[in-house]
Amino acid sequence: MDIKRAIEDSEHYLMNTYGRLPVLLIKGRGTKVWGSDNKEYLDFVGGVATNVLGHCYPKVVVALQKQAQRLIHVSNWYHIEPQLKLAKILVDNSFADKAFFCNSGTEAVEGAIKLARKYATQKNGTSCFGIVTALNSFHGRTMGALSATGQKKLRKGFEPALPGFEHVPFGDPDAIEKAITPETCAVLIEPVQGESGVRIPPPDYLKEVRRICSDKGVLLILDEIQTGMGRTGKLFAYEHSGITPDIMTLAKGLGSGMPIGAILATDKVAAAFSPGDHGSTFGGNPLAMSAGIATMEALLEGGFILDQCRRMGAYLLTRLKEVAAKHSDIAVEARGAGLLAGLELNRECGPVVSSCLDRGLLINCAAGNVIRLMPPLIVQEDEIDSAIGILDEALSRLN
Ligand SMILES: Cc1ncc(COP(=O)(O)O)c(C=O)c1O
């Protein structure tokens, strides 16, 4: 199939939910992908922070092949060995005591909302269902996660939202404290707001939010769907702040591209769920779990990949700051946490994305005016140099 045919068929057969770029990607290896015309691209989108190990990481491919030959799917009415194995790895390497598996980020958030409400209902009574979340947050597209999301424009046309969500400015612990009422069961935040343009809160934000939640007796839910799986240089972003949440949501990088999501929680909180409270036909499916196990094993093996992420993240930010200084007429700020980096512009960044695409670099535009870079954690210095060179050229041609 060529790109012309792909565009025609998309218009004909697919619902119009994505503003797709005119490329048909057919093959990937490491940090590179190739289009149907054989053009090579350096991939700094990485399936939106999902391909943490790059495309077709050999150990993930082998794990999938082996599992596909053995058992692809069985119901959660039976015990599933790869599910138990991945749960143990996650529990052994996080604050959590228990895991629940689903298929996407939004589903993990839905489950986390249900868990928090069930926990508070048992503890305090049924009126305790409120959740404080942040303005400009992104938690997903299903109705509960969309109601939690602090962006009115995404709910337009789909109202009414679920009741009980209060949105307060991100990075301001006092605003959270003021918004908590006796009806609040949880605070739900991202350690770094990825979708709204790589917004990094003040250094003590998570610590303060944790203290407030503990003082007020409400649960802290961290949405690490984008920041987890090593993206910020630690396995989970909460580790930077020395606190732990009560519930955490994961997805994206957990399966290296296989659809997967997870809710992790402490024993105390997880105990609120009993059989029949929550479930998913595909959640914890052997095939997706095998990708999750291979991904976690690679990330944990000697800590080399996390170390690489920290070093390359620092390098990427340095180079991005140079670009920001050179193009100070266009660039507002360069910021980053590990290999989640953003360059805020004083204008729409769509033309820069298109120009980079023409030059062989995939980047993303978040919140309309922030260029977001999310390369695999295995990215090398020379690849960052190439990407920065292309970005620099694209910005130079803007005026
Ligand atoms: C922080 C965060 N939460 C939730 C989601 C939703 O995940 P999914 O698209 O897998 O439903 C995303 C997706 O970008 C995200 O970044």
PDBQT file of the ligand as one rigid body, heavy atoms in Angstrom, charges set to zero:
ROOT
HETATM    1  C1  LIG A 401      -0.752  10.686  31.873  1.00  0.00    +0.000 C 
HETATM    2  C2  LIG A 401      -1.665   9.932  30.968  1.00  0.00    +0.000 A 
HETATM    3  N1  LIG A 401      -2.739   9.313  31.484  1.00  0.00    +0.000 NA
HETATM    4  C3  LIG A 401      -3.584   8.597  30.704  1.00  0.00    +0.000 A 
HETATM    5  C4  LIG A 401      -3.387   8.486  29.351  1.00  0.00    +0.000 A 
HETATM    6  C5  LIG A 401      -4.331   7.677  28.502  1.00  0.00    +0.000 C 
HETATM    7  O1  LIG A 401      -3.692   6.530  28.056  1.00  0.00    +0.000 OA
HETATM    8  P1  LIG A 401      -4.305   5.687  26.818  1.00  0.00    +0.000 P 
HETATM    9  O2  LIG A 401      -4.157   6.523  25.606  1.00  0.00    +0.000 OA
HETATM   10  O3  LIG A 401      -3.482   4.436  26.789  1.00  0.00    +0.000 OA
HETATM   11  O4  LIG A 401      -5.726   5.411  27.147  1.00  0.00    +0.000 OA
HETATM   12  C6  LIG A 401      -2.292   9.139  28.767  1.00  0.00    +0.000 A 
HETATM   13  C7  LIG A 401      -2.080   9.093  27.309  1.00  0.00    +0.000 C 
HETATM   14  O5  LIG A 401      -1.411   9.893  26.721  1.00  0.00    +0.000 OA
HETATM   15  C8  LIG A 401      -1.409   9.870  29.600  1.00  0.00    +0.000 A 
HETATM   16  O6  LIG A 401      -0.340  10.504  29.095  1.00  0.00    +0.000 OA
ENDROOT
TORSDOF 0
